[in-house]
Amino acid sequence: MAKHSKFENERRAAQTARVKEIEAAWMGSLPKPVAEAFVDAVTAARARPPAGPPANQAPGTRPNPPKREPRPTKEERNRRPPRD
């Protein structure tokens, strides 16, 4: 966990307070039925479980294939061809 300076913590707290003020002013500017519908939609969205992985990928696979073939091991590179 990173340690932050006192100034940075105060600045973040001030930003958070300002965002809450802006959100409260915006919610106050909406008509009551629209604000209630918005709050209900947000509550329903937060109650949903997170989406699972895509169906066409096995669990734990990377989303992008590797860009090149993997490098051969040292034993494979130093292997001598058989003599005739």
N, C-alpha and C positions, 0 to 999 in steps of 0.2 A: 504494500500500500504506500502510495506517495504522500509525502508530507508537503503541505502547502503553507505559504507564508500567511501571516495574519491579514495582511492587505488583500491577498487573493481570496481568502475565506470571506472577508467583509464584502468584497466586490461581488462574489457569487451570491451571497445572501441578499445584497441589494438588488441584483438582477432578478433573483427569484421573487422577491417582493414586488418588483415592478411588473413582472409577467403576470403575477396573480392580480394586480390592479387592472391591467389591460384586459385580462380574461373576464374579470367581474364587470368591467364597463361594457365589454362586448355582449356578455350575456344579458346585461340590463337593457341593452338597446334592442334586443330581439323581442318580438311579441311573445306573450306567455305560452300559447300552445306550441309555437315553434321551439322555444327554449326547452319545454318539457319533452318534446319529441327528440330533441338533440341529446338531452341528458339520458333518456331511455336508450337511445341508439348507442351511446358511448358505454353505458352500463352493460348492455348486451354484448358489445364487442369485447369488453374486458373480461366477461364471464366465459367467453369461448376458449377452449383449449388451443394451444399452439398447433399450427398446421404440421402434419407429418412430412416425411421425406417424399419426394416424387415417386410414383409407382414404378417407373421404368428403371430405377437404379436400386442396386442392392444396398442394404444399410452399410454405412461406413465407407462408401466409395467416394472418390474425389469427383467433383462436378465436371472437371475438364481433364481430358486424357493427357498423358505426358507429351511434350513437344518433340522429343526425339527418342530413339532407342536407348536403353540403358547401356552404359559402358561395360564391355566384357570384363570378367574378373582377371586378376593377374595370372592365374593358372591357365586360363583359356588363351591369353595373349602369348604366353611363353611356351605353349605346347608345340613340339616339333612334329613335322609330318613324318609318317612311317617310312623307313628305308625299303627300297625294292631289292 
